[in-house]
């Protein structure tokens, strides 16, 4: 497990950047909602498997504080582990040069840094076990180049690592349902590789299936107790709501290129399809390990071809299929990123070949991309936290150029400001203490409110048609006869179904009156406003579509 000194430097630099970003980046919608998972621990959840509760909660439980950084500590640490496993897997498959280049690319691509390594998301655990699984799979199917060149004609014999692979696929599934796609990709590789097809019929595969089943049992147990709600919810999201639209497909492709950054996104597509074409045609470019010996040359070529097939099998079907789905449904940016993450191994391997002949080109490509990406990320971070581009803001550079009302970054709020409003305002503090519970009209806002008032110990719930996990964290009748505070934000106050915002709860509370506005300020300007209402008492349960 020796790691090259340049790889250590890259890991250290990436870790420092993610720590600083996790400290200063305001909290996003999903993150605050996942914080509430930690307050309602269970076998699984309505919209995700359970590991996101643990990765979000570990920092909170260790420190006792609820801040943007503490809810992200788990994700920051896990992505460092993800990169280590990715480096080791790439080194096993393609050598140290390729592994170091792959690590540099994975550390530089913006979406990987943000979605996998800074924000607290289900992807943190998913990608950690994904990378660990690729490392074990690389060790299982390609023990060492020397051993392979000596015994290429001997039949492959499955080992205990097959069982470990099954366990890791199950743990990836516990992070996010995408884990099952990793398992499907590995099965596809064994089907396509005649040398490794025997793995599918090995006794170790039975152990792998058993360990996979044990690993995912929390999700199965929870769903069996709740009418398979998670599986129905996730499958319904993949059902087309309209005909295929090629314009939407183009937008999906362009957005992915933006998230990956074009200097990486375009080569990732090109390398994947070129490798796919070479495998179909029976060709494969050999790397720096190439030899003049004809027999060995063929062995290296065949070996490289099978290694590329492994990566392609767990990568291309994912990013290609989700990109195609973008033509008929709206896909989230993270849905197809595990596929691009795997394809980065192929890009690193290709870059290592080019580096032998054109080292300056590869150096300029990597450093040039990093020199552009890093300032952009820093500018984005500074703007989200300080509003440096906010028009008219106190800390705006050159007076700013972006009106706060048109700035989507204002959706990431400073929950500490909301907390201090309840701590430092006697009236709000007294009202919160008198209330039996707090509710909001949106599950995202409920998460933000939950983070803000956590030290004050009030239960937070949501009354809406889209309840997500709230439908299973309490019973509707539990709140009848109790007093509450209703807190919502300017962004989510209006509801198209009701002419007046408060009509949504008409008949459910005896009285509902506004008691305060809480401005959330950035750069001296109010960028979000939270409205606080006294609701007393609740007359009947708010209807729930599920739960």
Secondary structure, DSSP 8 states (H G I E B T S, - for coil): ----HHHHHHHHHHHHHHHHHHHHS-B-HHHHHHHHHHHS--S--SSS-THHHHHHHHHHHHHS--SHHHHHHHHHHHHHHHHHHHHHHHHHHH-HHHHHHHHHHHHH-HHIIIIIHTS--THHHHHHHHHHHHHHHHHHH-S-HHHHHHSTTS-----THHHHHHHHHHHHHHH-TTHHHHHHHHHHHHHH-TTTGGGGGSHHHHHHHHHHHHHHHHHHHHHHHTTTHHHHHHHHHTS-SS---HHHHHHHHHHHHHHH-HHHHHHHHHHHHHHHHHHHHT-----TT--S-HHHHHHHHHHHHHHHHHHHHHHHHHHHHHHHHTTTS---TTTTHHHHHHHHHHHHHHHHHHHHH-HHHHHHHHHHHHHHHHHHHHHHHHHHHH-TTBTT-TT-GGG-SB-GGG-GGGGSB-HHHHHHHHHH-HHHHHHHHH-SEEEESSHHHHHHHHHHHGGGT--EEE-SS--TTHHHHS-GGGGTT--EEEEEETTT---TT-SSGGGGGBTTEEEEEEEEEEEEEETTEEEEEEEEEEEEEE-S----S--
